[in-house]
Structures are given as C-alpha cells and as structure tokens.
Amino acid sequence: MVVALALGERGAARLSQRVRSFDQLLAANLLEAEVRAALAREGVPADAAVLDPVSWVLPDRPLTPEIERVLSAGQLRGADLWHVACALFATPEPADLPFLTLDERQRDVAAKLGFPT
C-alpha cells in the first residue's frame, strides 16, 4: 500500500484519500524493508519521511496464536501472513481495525477474520 502511494501506482489517488481518513496508521515493521526494497528496485530515491505516518506494531512474543488463526482463514505467503498476524496482535477485535492492502488474497483472508477491508 505504501509502495503504491510512493510510486503513484494505479489506484494510489483513491488509496491516498482513504489513508488520510484515518487518525493513525499501524503496520508490521516488515513494511519498512518491503517499501525500501521496492523503491530501490524501481530506482526511486527513498524519502526518509515516507514512513513517518506509520506507527509500528512490534510484537514482544511469538505470534503463534495469531498465525494459526490467520491460517485457519486461508493460506498466505510468509510476509502477507506476518502482516495479518500483526494486525490481529494489534487489536482484540478485528472489526475495530480496517485492514488496507492492495493484495487480493491478503484482503480476502483479512476479511474472513473480520477486518473491514
């Protein structure tokens, strides 16, 4: 999502409006590596402030219960699984935390878990 915004990809304008409607943005800190790798791959200089609006979800324990819960809703690649598991870690009630992603499979699994997508 942040990569789409930074690179001005299709749908970025609409996504940007939605992102600005939130008081706080939470993300697994894996997002930093994903964003910076994508920007480097595209030859776009990394703006140091691109991730400033994000508050990091930093689990202090293994996310085994959350990972198992995500996998019960569907299969995801490791990084996508981690992002959804971190979202579960961040909130006791998925219905209270919108989950934004441009990945269709990740969105489907998050929706099955009760996150507004």
N, C-alpha and C positions, 0 to 999 in steps of 0.2 A: 504494500500500500504506500509506504513512504517512498519507495523506489519509483512507483508510478507518478507520484507527485513531483519528485525531484527531476524526473526525466520528461515530464509533461506527456506521459503516455495517454492513449485513448481512455477516456473516462476520468481523467485526472481532475478536470474542472468540477465535475459533479461530486467526485470524491472529496475534493478540497472543501467544497461547501459543507458537506456532511461532517468532515473532521472539525471544521471551525465551529460547528454547533455544540461541541462537547466542551465541558469545563476542564476536563482532564483526559489525557491520553496515556494509557498503560500499555506496555509491551514487554515481552521477554527480552532480556538483554542480548540474545542471539540476533535480534534485529539489527544491531549496530554492525555486526560483521556482514550480514546479508546486504544491507544498504551500501556499505562502503565497498564491498566486492562488486556489486552491480555498477556502481558509479565508475569504479576503476576499469571494469570490463568495457564500459561504454565510452571511456576516455573523458568523462566529465569530472572536473575538479571537485573534490569533496568540500562542501561548505561546512565548516566546523559547527555551524549553528543548525544544520539540517535536522538534527535530532534533539535540539533543545526543548521542544514542547513535550517530549516523551518522559514520563515517569517510569522507571524500570521496575519490573517485577523480578525480584531476586530471591528465589526460594532458599530457605535455610535448612532444607531437608530433601531427601529424595522424593520425587513426585510419583512414586509407585501407585498410590490410590487414584490419583488424577489420570495418570497414563492408562491404567486399567479401565477407568470409566470412559475415557475417550475411545479406546479400542473396542469397548462394548458397543459404541455407537457407529463404528466404521473404521476401516483401515486408512492410515495416513503415512506419508513418508516421515522419517525421523524429525526433521526440522518443523514440519507442519504439526506433527503430534506434540512436540515440545511447546509450540505457541498456544495450542488449545489447552494443554495441561496447565500451563502457566496462567491462563485465563481462569480455569477452574480454581487454581490455588488463590487467585486474587479475589474471588467472590464466593460466598457461601451459596448464593442463589444466581445461577446463570441468567435468569430473566431480568436481573437488575443491571447487567453489563452488556451493552451492544458489542458485538464482535465484528470488526471490519477486516475484510480480506478481499482480494481480487481472485483468489484461488477457489474455483468452484467446489472441488472436493472438500477442502477445508471448511468452506462455508456450509456445505451440506451436513458435515459431521457436527459442527458447532451448533447449527440449528436443531439437530436431533437431540443435542444436550440441553436445549432450552435457551441458548443465547439468541437475542434478537440479532438478525443479520440484515 
